[in-house]
Amino acid sequence: MRSYHIDKGSGLSGLAIKEHEMPVPGSREVLVRVRANSLNQRELMVMQGTYPWPVLPDVVPVSDGAGEVVSVGSDVTRVHIGERVMCAVLPYWTDGPFGWEYSKQLGGSMNGLLTEYAILPEEGMVTIPEHLSFAEAATLPCAAVTAWNALTWGRQISAGDTVLTMGSGGVSLFALQFSKLFGARVIATTSSDDKAQRLKALGADEVINYRTNPAWHEAVLELTRGQGVERVIEVGGADTLEQSIKATAVEGQISMVGWLANTSSTINIRALIGNFFTLRRIALGNRAHFLAMNRAISQHRLKPVIDRVFAFDDAIAAHKYYAEQPRFGKVVISQD
């Protein structure tokens, strides 16, 4: 079998493929034939050396994958041979609030899924919705579960609420799709008119081009008659947080998913004290989130948005494309 490996901070040039003996699952472990992966920002952060959580030396990277169970160890009860499965990125966080004791993560402190076969703990295993392909299922573990957690924790989203999403990355697109399932109105921001049309086709009610409207929070307030939005899915970091606060309704919630912009930005203290809101940092999601999300995906036959699919042998090109090219949806690596 073959696996890709990388050391934290070694850059794309450090991503290399190696051959191994076929692994054997131990107690409460599952051997999965990986059929597809998807990429996330965390993969680039591992390569750049900026990922904040521990990373194994010579780690098998990539947290997201889908495949089929080919063998199981002793005491495995959650899955069976032949079942199509995914694994939670934080496999030992099964339910309840996040704690550091649950922080072991695939593609970081545990080997990930950019491999032909993977040994995985049964605690994190989740069955793939029947209507999804392996490539589609591989997009769910990080971005989709994060979006679900960002929308469902705290004040519940109700029909008629307004959700603000940012851009066309994986978390933002899943948040848009899930928000529409809940009956919410969605205002999305984006950088181009072409992406604006695609966001509207996916269900966005209103789209704001932040390049032509740099004070986009004012446009959000105008669209909400001065009230603001009940939920913000914040992926930009400090460069967008101040405007997000201004765009949030009284007692609304900002779910902070990422910090993709400048790392040393400042926020005007007047923005913080000028509104009454909840700011919550999102730590992916647990297995219970994953299961609840899958029920909704299955019931509504929801399909993830895939930007481009690469072959397993072209994984380096896939990472380069993810890092350098504008995308609309998920980048997938397929082994089918």
C-alpha positions as CSV (number, residue, x, y, z in Angstrom):
1,M,0.0,0.0,0.0
2,R,1.0,3.6,-0.5
3,S,0.7,6.7,1.7
4,Y,1.7,10.3,1.4
5,H,3.8,11.8,4.2
6,I,5.0,15.2,5.2
7,D,6.7,17.0,8.1
8,K,5.2,20.1,9.6
9,G,6.6,23.3,7.9
10,S,8.3,21.4,5.1
11,G,6.1,23.0,2.4
12,L,4.6,21.4,-0.7
13,S,8.0,20.1,-1.7
14,G,8.0,17.9,1.5
15,L,5.0,15.9,0.4
16,A,6.2,12.5,-0.6
17,I,4.7,9.1,-1.3
18,K,6.0,5.9,0.5
19,E,5.2,2.2,0.3
20,H,4.2,0.2,3.4
21,E,3.1,-3.2,4.5
22,M,-0.6,-3.6,4.8
23,P,-1.6,-2.7,8.4
24,V,-3.7,-4.9,10.7
25,P,-6.4,-3.4,12.9
26,G,-6.1,-3.9,16.7
27,S,-8.8,-3.9,19.3
28,R,-11.6,-1.4,18.5
29,E,-9.8,-0.4,15.3
30,V,-11.0,-0.5,11.7
31,L,-9.1,-0.9,8.4
32,V,-10.6,1.3,5.7
33,R,-9.8,1.2,2.0
34,V,-9.8,5.0,1.3
35,R,-11.6,5.9,-1.9
36,A,-11.5,9.7,-1.8
37,N,-10.2,12.7,0.2
38,S,-10.9,16.4,0.3
39,L,-8.6,19.3,1.2
40,N,-9.0,22.0,3.8
41,Q,-7.0,25.0,4.9
42,R,-5.6,23.0,7.7
43,E,-3.6,21.0,5.2
44,L,-1.9,24.1,3.9
45,M,-1.2,25.3,7.5
46,V,0.5,21.9,8.3
47,M,2.8,22.4,5.2
48,Q,3.5,26.1,6.2
49,G,4.2,25.2,9.8
50,T,1.4,27.4,11.1
51,Y,-1.0,24.7,12.2
52,P,-1.5,25.4,16.0
53,W,-2.2,21.9,17.1
54,P,0.4,19.1,17.4
55,V,1.6,17.3,14.3
56,L,3.4,13.9,14.2
57,P,6.8,13.8,12.5
58,D,6.4,12.3,9.0
59,V,2.6,12.4,9.4
60,V,0.2,11.0,6.8
61,P,-1.7,14.2,6.1
62,V,-5.3,15.2,5.3
63,S,-8.1,14.9,7.7
64,D,-11.0,14.1,5.3
65,G,-11.7,10.9,3.6
66,A,-14.3,8.3,2.7
67,G,-13.9,4.6,2.0
68,E,-15.1,1.1,2.8
69,V,-14.3,-1.2,5.7
70,V,-12.2,-4.1,4.7
71,S,-11.4,-5.6,8.1
72,V,-12.1,-5.0,11.8
73,G,-10.2,-5.7,15.0
74,S,-11.6,-7.3,18.1
75,D,-14.5,-5.6,20.0
76,V,-15.6,-3.5,17.0
77,T,-19.4,-2.9,17.1
78,R,-20.1,0.3,15.3
79,V,-19.3,-0.8,11.7
80,H,-19.0,-4.0,9.7
81,I,-17.0,-5.2,6.8
82,G,-18.1,-3.8,3.4
83,E,-19.8,-0.7,5.0
84,R,-19.1,2.7,3.4
85,V,-17.8,5.0,6.0
86,M,-16.2,8.3,7.0
87,C,-14.3,9.2,10.2
88,A,-14.7,12.3,12.4
89,V,-11.6,14.6,12.2
90,L,-11.6,14.5,16.1
91,P,-12.5,10.8,16.4
92,Y,-12.5,10.6,20.2
93,W,-14.8,13.6,20.6
94,T,-18.1,11.7,20.4
95,D,-20.5,14.1,22.1
96,G,-20.9,17.1,24.5
97,P,-18.7,20.2,24.8
98,F,-15.1,20.2,23.4
99,G,-12.2,19.6,25.8
100,W,-8.5,19.2,25.2
101,E,-8.7,15.5,26.0
102,Y,-10.6,15.2,22.7
103,S,-8.0,17.1,20.6
104,K,-6.3,14.1,18.9
105,Q,-6.9,14.8,15.2
106,L,-6.5,13.0,11.9
107,G,-3.7,14.4,9.7
108,G,-2.1,16.0,12.8
109,S,-1.4,14.2,16.1
110,M,-2.8,11.0,14.3
111,N,-2.0,9.8,10.8
112,G,-4.5,11.1,8.3
113,L,-6.2,9.8,5.2
114,L,-4.1,10.6,2.2
115,T,-3.3,6.9,1.9
116,E,-4.7,3.8,0.2
117,Y,-5.5,2.1,3.5
118,A,-6.0,3.6,6.9
119,I,-6.3,2.2,10.5
120,L,-9.0,4.2,12.3
121,P,-10.6,4.1,15.7
122,E,-14.2,2.8,15.7
123,E,-15.3,5.7,18.0
124,G,-15.2,8.2,15.1
125,M,-16.8,6.1,12.4
126,V,-19.9,7.4,10.6
127,T,-21.8,5.7,7.8
128,I,-22.0,7.5,4.4
129,P,-25.5,8.7,3.3
130,E,-26.7,6.3,0.7
131,H,-27.2,9.0,-2.1
132,L,-23.6,10.3,-1.9
133,S,-20.6,9.0,-3.8
134,F,-17.2,8.5,-2.1
135,A,-16.0,11.8,-3.6
136,E,-19.0,13.7,-2.2
137,A,-18.8,12.0,1.2
138,A,-15.1,12.9,1.5
139,T,-16.1,16.6,1.6
140,L,-18.0,16.3,4.8
141,P,-15.8,15.5,7.9
142,C,-14.2,18.9,8.4
143,A,-16.0,21.6,6.4
144,A,-19.5,20.3,6.6
145,V,-19.4,19.3,10.3
146,T,-17.8,22.6,11.2
147,A,-20.6,24.5,9.4
148,W,-23.3,22.4,11.1
149,N,-21.7,23.1,14.5
150,A,-21.4,26.8,13.7
151,L,-25.2,26.9,12.9
152,T,-26.6,24.7,15.6
153,W,-24.7,25.6,18.8
154,G,-26.2,28.2,21.1
155,R,-29.3,30.1,19.8
156,Q,-31.0,27.9,17.4
157,I,-31.5,29.0,13.8
158,S,-35.3,29.4,13.1
159,A,-37.2,29.9,9.9
160,G,-37.1,33.5,9.0
161,D,-33.7,34.2,10.7
162,T,-31.0,35.7,8.5
163,V,-27.5,34.1,8.3
164,L,-24.5,35.8,6.9
165,T,-21.9,33.7,5.1
166,M,-18.5,34.7,3.6
167,G,-17.1,33.7,0.3
168,S,-17.2,30.3,-1.5
169,G,-15.0,28.0,0.6
170,G,-16.2,24.7,1.9
171,V,-17.5,25.8,5.3
172,S,-19.3,28.8,3.8
173,L,-21.1,26.8,1.1
174,F,-22.2,24.1,3.5
175,A,-23.4,26.8,5.9
176,L,-25.4,28.3,3.1
177,Q,-27.0,25.0,2.2
178,F,-27.7,24.0,5.8
179,S,-29.2,27.5,6.5
180,K,-31.7,27.0,3.7
181,L,-32.7,23.6,5.1
182,F,-33.6,25.4,8.4
183,G,-35.7,28.0,6.5
184,A,-33.3,30.9,7.1
185,R,-32.6,33.8,4.8
186,V,-29.0,33.9,3.6
187,I,-26.9,36.9,2.8
188,A,-23.5,36.0,1.3
189,T,-20.4,38.0,0.6
190,T,-18.1,37.3,-2.3
191,S,-15.4,38.8,-4.5
192,S,-16.9,38.6,-8.0
193,D,-20.1,38.9,-9.9
194,D,-19.6,35.4,-11.3
195,K,-19.4,33.8,-7.9
196,A,-22.4,35.9,-6.8
197,Q,-24.5,34.3,-9.5
198,R,-23.3,30.8,-8.4
199,L,-24.1,31.6,-4.8
200,K,-27.6,32.7,-5.8
201,A,-28.0,29.5,-7.8
202,L,-27.1,27.5,-4.7
203,G,-29.8,29.3,-2.6
204,A,-28.4,32.7,-1.4
205,D,-31.1,35.2,-1.1
206,E,-28.8,38.2,-1.4
207,V,-25.1,38.5,-2.3
208,I,-22.8,41.4,-1.6
209,N,-19.6,41.9,-3.6
210,Y,-17.1,43.1,-1.0
211,R,-14.7,44.4,-3.6
212,T,-17.2,46.9,-4.9
213,N,-18.8,47.3,-1.5
214,P,-15.8,47.4,1.0
215,A,-18.1,48.6,3.8
216,W,-20.2,45.6,3.3
217,H,-21.7,45.6,6.8
218,E,-23.6,48.7,5.7
219,A,-25.2,46.7,2.9
220,V,-26.1,44.0,5.3
221,L,-27.8,46.5,7.6
222,E,-29.7,47.9,4.6
223,L,-30.9,44.5,3.6
224,T,-32.1,43.7,7.1
225,R,-33.8,47.1,7.7
226,G,-31.1,48.2,10.1
227,Q,-31.6,45.1,12.4
228,G,-28.6,43.0,11.4
229,V,-28.3,39.2,11.1
230,E,-29.0,36.5,13.7
231,R,-25.9,34.5,12.8
232,V,-22.6,35.2,11.2
233,I,-20.3,32.4,9.9
234,E,-17.1,34.2,10.3
235,V,-14.2,32.8,8.3
236,G,-12.0,35.9,7.6
237,G,-10.5,36.7,11.0
238,A,-9.6,40.1,12.3
239,D,-9.9,41.8,8.9
240,T,-13.6,41.0,8.7
241,L,-14.6,40.5,12.4
242,E,-15.2,44.2,13.1
243,Q,-17.6,44.5,10.2
244,S,-19.3,41.2,11.3
245,I,-19.9,42.7,14.7
246,K,-21.5,45.7,13.2
247,A,-23.7,43.5,10.9
248,T,-24.9,41.3,13.8
249,A,-28.4,41.8,15.3
250,V,-28.7,42.5,19.0
251,E,-28.2,39.2,20.9
252,G,-27.1,37.6,17.6
253,Q,-24.2,35.2,17.4
254,I,-20.9,35.2,15.5
255,S,-19.5,31.7,14.9
256,M,-15.7,32.2,14.3
257,V,-14.5,29.3,12.1
258,G,-11.2,30.5,10.7
259,W,-8.5,33.1,10.8
260,L,-7.5,33.3,7.2
261,A,-6.6,36.9,6.9
262,N,-3.7,38.8,8.5
263,T,-2.7,37.4,11.9
264,S,-1.7,40.7,13.4
265,S,-4.8,42.8,12.8
266,T,-6.5,45.0,15.4
267,I,-10.1,45.6,16.2
268,N,-11.6,48.9,17.3
269,I,-12.8,48.5,20.9
270,R,-15.8,50.6,20.1
271,A,-17.0,47.9,17.7
272,L,-16.8,45.3,20.6
273,I,-18.8,47.4,23.0
274,G,-21.2,48.9,20.5
275,N,-23.3,45.8,20.1
276,F,-24.6,43.0,22.3
277,F,-23.7,39.6,20.8
278,T,-22.1,36.2,21.4
279,L,-18.7,35.4,19.8
280,R,-17.9,31.7,19.7
281,R,-14.8,30.0,18.4
282,I,-15.7,26.8,16.6
283,A,-13.6,23.6,17.1
284,L,-14.8,21.5,14.2
285,G,-17.5,19.2,15.6
286,N,-18.1,15.9,17.3
287,R,-19.5,12.6,16.2
288,A,-23.0,13.5,17.4
289,H,-22.9,16.6,15.2
290,F,-21.8,14.4,12.3
291,L,-24.7,12.0,12.8
292,A,-27.3,14.7,13.1
293,M,-25.9,16.5,10.0
294,N,-26.0,13.2,8.0
295,R,-29.6,12.7,8.9
296,A,-30.5,16.1,7.5
297,I,-28.3,15.5,4.4
298,S,-30.0,12.2,3.8
299,Q,-33.6,13.5,4.3
300,H,-33.1,16.5,1.9
301,R,-30.8,14.6,-0.5
302,L,-28.3,17.5,-0.2
303,K,-25.3,17.3,-2.5
304,P,-21.9,18.9,-1.6
305,V,-20.4,21.4,-4.1
306,I,-17.2,20.0,-5.7
307,D,-14.8,22.4,-7.5
308,R,-12.4,19.9,-9.0
309,V,-11.3,16.2,-8.7
310,F,-7.7,15.0,-8.9
311,A,-6.3,11.5,-9.0
312,F,-4.4,10.0,-6.0
313,D,-1.2,10.1,-8.0
314,D,-1.8,13.8,-8.6
315,A,-2.1,14.7,-4.9
316,I,0.7,17.2,-5.1
317,A,-1.0,19.0,-8.0
318,A,-4.2,19.0,-6.0
319,H,-2.6,20.8,-3.1
320,K,-0.9,23.3,-5.4
321,Y,-4.3,24.0,-7.1
322,Y,-6.0,24.4,-3.7
323,A,-3.3,26.8,-2.5
324,E,-3.1,29.0,-5.6
325,Q,-6.3,28.9,-7.6
326,P,-9.7,30.6,-6.9
327,R,-12.2,27.9,-6.0
328,F,-15.9,27.4,-5.6
329,G,-16.5,24.4,-3.4
330,K,-14.3,21.5,-2.4
331,V,-11.1,20.1,-4.0
332,V,-11.2,16.2,-4.0
333,I,-8.6,13.5,-4.5
334,S,-10.2,10.3,-5.8
335,Q,-8.9,6.8,-5.8
336,D,-11.7,5.3,-7.8
